[in-house]
């Protein structure tokens, strides 16, 4: 590895516990945990991300401080995979 080689930044994911409870079943939680472990994502589970109006409408998270959302939890996981790949 050279002196000025480019290192890939570690992704940072923040998730809302309330949002997870609303939209993610046990199977989807397991998929999320597998993705976190597989990709080495630094994860912080919080009681609230201050997106309360959106929280009850759709699954969402903050990935590298960027708000991401989807209609379904499966779609949100795909978005996360796409961004960190």
Secondary structure, DSSP 8 states (H G I E B T S, - for coil): --TT-------EEEEEHHHHHHH--HHHHHHHHHHHHHHT-EEEEES--S-HHHHTTSEEEEETTEEEEESSHHHHHHHHHHHH-
